[in-house]
Amino acid sequence: MTRITPQPGIMDIALYQGGGSRLPGVENVIKLSSNENPFGPPPAAAEAVRRAAATLHRYPSSDHAELRAAIGETHGLDPARIICGAGSDEIIAFLCQAYAGPGTEVIHTEHGFAMYRISALAAGATPVEVPERERVVDVDAILAAATDRTRLVFVANPANPTGTMAGAAELARLAENLPDQAILVLDGAYAEYVEGFDGGAALATARDNVVMTRTFSKIYGLGGLRIGWGYGPQDIIDVLNRVRGPFNLSAPALAAAEAAVRDRDWVERCRAENAKWRAWLAEALAELGIPSDTSCANFILARFASPAEAAAADAHLQSRGIIARRVAGYKLPEALRITIGEPEACRRVAEALAEFRKGGQ
């Protein structure tokens, strides 16, 4: 028997399952399983990638200074307090690597993003799951679970896969009342879909125990390049940079992200289109007796009467070439998460589920 074994906690990690993208025998699927922007990236970002191809033999910047400056300019933040990573997933992993470990605990909510638990276990820490209240983060439940072993508390706002939001006052109360050694991490992957929302930047600016993470994978349409960033107290960012690899982002990724973050018109257009068709699809499904919570992201969480009905609805959508996301792994077996796609995709979803309600005719 081999004596080669991984660190404790590693084998407790269930492999992350991404959204499906293929259906047997279907050539042109409608992929609504990964919360991707159907309009893609800003044209300026795609052009930046093409230009970067001429210098692929050169190492990329190791300090990401130009991208951090562009992010700081766009969001009114100090670039010195920004760190960039391969998606916000990597920032989450840095936080766990730097601040959690054996004998410590990492809090996440029951429907929270899977990478919180995965990154905690990878660091040797104990993930602690707390209940939500009607699929919304419950600050009192988090505070009740916090102990002197708590090092990190992850809250996605808007949340994935529910699309719900916690209020600013509640999050400020959470930050104020956490144990002194704990860091509140506000995951703002979908923040740009909420008009006027700063993703938690003001709280991260004002407090020494709050970090905000963001991504270019959603509204900026750059999921294929894996770019994210974090913002927080200078001393925490300095710690994270000590565990960050010097060349963790490629030159094309850096160039694309800088061009994308400067294109505010693209963000406004995508936000408006998403809001319009999100409301349309939610209403269309509600008329079919398929409810969803008010979503603040680029998807809706359609709820069915039972796990069996959700599975049957998913199968019917697939029979029509549409891939949604089963979320049983997020303890929502009776639900399907459906990305807001292009207008025609939204209409196809509504038509397919209307057929399903009529018995699949």
Secondary structure, DSSP 8 states (H G I E B T S, - for coil): -------TTGGG----------BTTBSS-EE-SS---TT-S-HHHHHHHHHHGGGTTS---SS-HHHHHHHHHHHT--GGGEEEESHHHHHHHHHHHHH--TT-EEEEETT--HHHHHHHHHTT-EEEEE--BTTB--HHHHHHH--TTEEEEEEESS-TTT-----HHHHHHHHHHS-TT-EEEEE-TTGGGSTT--TTHHHHHH-SSEEEEEESSSTT--GGG--EEEE--HHHHHHHHHHS-TT-S-HHHHHHHHHHHH-HHHHHHHHHHHHHHHHHHHHHHHHTT-------SSEEEEE-SSHHHHHHHHHHHHHTTEE-EE-GGGT-TTEEEEE---HHHHHHHHHHHHHHHTT--
